[in-house]
Structures are given as C-alpha cells and as structure tokens.
Amino acid sequence: MPKSAKAKAEQTVPPPLPEPLTVPVADAHTHLDMQEGTVEEALAKAAAVGVTRLVQIGCDVARARWAVKIAAEHPEAIWAAVALHPNEAPRIEAEGGPAALDAALAEIAELAALPQVRAIGETGLDYYRTGADGVAAQQRSFRRHLALAKELDKALVIHDREAHADVLRILKEDGAPRRTVFHCYSGDAEMAAICAAEGYFMSFAGNVTFASAHPLRAALAAAPPELLLVETDAPFLTPAPFRGRPNAPYLIPVTVRAMAEVKGLGEADLARRLAANTERAFG
C-alpha cells in the first residue's frame, strides 16, 4: 500500500481505549448521532474507561428530537440538551423567513421542558461560518434560547466562535441564566477571567492538547477548577496524539490527563472536581 494511502486508511481507525480513570467523569458535550456505531456501543466503551455520563446535544429540530428520545431510553447515562445551532438559525430564516425560525424555536421550547433535557444548547454566535447577513438571525435566536434557559431554570450551553465580545455583551444585556456553560471554550486567559468573575463554566475539549494551542492552555491555567468541565464534541476535536481520527466519549481520559497537567493537579483530584462541576451545571 502506498505510504499516503496507508496514512489515510489509518485516519479512519478508531484510537485504542485509554487507561481508565479512577474517578468517573462525564462527557459534557457530545454528538452520538454523528458517530459510528450504536448508542449502546458508545456507552459501553465510555463506561469501560470511567466516562459514565454523556450530555447529548441536539442542534437542530430533528437532532433535538433524537436527543430527547435516547436520553429517555438511557436515563442512567445520557442527559439531553436541545437548541438550534447558531448556524442553523440563519439557514432556517433564509429558507422560510422569520415565521419558520419562530416555529423551530417553538418546537425547541416544547422539547426543552421535558425532564430528560438538562440544558438549552448549543446556542450562541458563530461568525466564522455565518456572514454578516446572518448575524441578526443568530442574535435573535441566541436571545430566545437564553430566555428559555432562564424560564425553565436549565443550563445554557454556548457555542462561541469568533464572537466573544457579542456573546459576553448579550449575556450581560439580557442577564445570564443561573448556570451558563461555554462549550469547547475558545477564549484567551483574559476572557477566562471575565467568565470566572461571572461564574460561567468553561468546558475544554480535545483541542487543548494540540501543539499549537498555547493560548487555550493559558486560559485553562487561569480558569478556576470549580468552573471547569471536560467534553469531546465528538466526533470532532480528537485529542492528540489521535488528531485526525474519529473522536468519541471514551477518549475523555486523554483530555482529562492533559488538563490535569496544565492545572498542576492530580488526575483523580481533577476528575472529582469535573464530576462535581458537571452535576452542578446539569444535575
């Protein structure tokens, strides 16, 4: 097999199971519906390495329905979060007008009231993939989700890509929910200090292990341990040294160990803190 073909083939092979954690933790943000294999297989592999709870994200109406369904089927292991992804809101409005976006938000609100739904998300702003013509729809959708999280007293899970200032501004203007989570935290150490002062949770993913992620590790170092969460965002953001291969909840221990090193904490100590923080955020 040619070298390039071999390397490409290796990228499709799932990484091996890491050494299990001695203290169980949760994957605070995953997309099982985008991963290979069954839900039962994913749960079994995760449990084998000490990942005993998953927060399944439904980021459009259809995926939100699915998240609610599997959380009801696996109450001991899965919590659901439902929302319109920031890039979904302008797409819906462009195709069907404001009424279509309102209808989608109304269905999300119905699903969000169910007991297996522990969070409203992922919502927020994404100025990387959506241009200026989609900003108004994104911001309107974000504010509606924010209000819903407060109305239901559920966590708000934020997707923030190249939109830090506007996300923080809207949280300040509208008043943040009691529990706010920055999923796949992407800010710097200065923003981490702002989030800490507001009591926002910061959830770190596998990209904190990337060689180029010095600013992200600086933010992690600055973030208080009592506001940290860990996630995969699987199948995306597979941690090093497996970058380029499919991500899955069972790889959480790789990220936990990298985070512990940055924080100067023992693995078990950090895992206990992460587990307690997840319970406070979503429990």
Buried (B, 14 or more C-beta within 10 A) or exposed (E): EEEEEEEEEEEEEBBEBBEEBEBBBBBBBBBBBBBEEEBEBBBEBBBEBBBBBBBBBBBBBEBBBBBBBBBBEBEEBBBBBBBBBBBBBBBBBEEEEEEBBBEBBEBBBEBBEBEBBBBBBBBBBBBEEBEEEBBEBBBBBBBBBBBBBBEBEBBBBBBBBEBBEBBBEBBEEEEBBEBBBBBBBBBBBEBBBEBBEEEBBBBBBBBBBBEEBEEBBBBBEBBBBEBBBBBBBBBBBBBBEBBEBBBBBBBBBBBBBBBBEBBEBEBEEBBBBBBBBBEBBBE
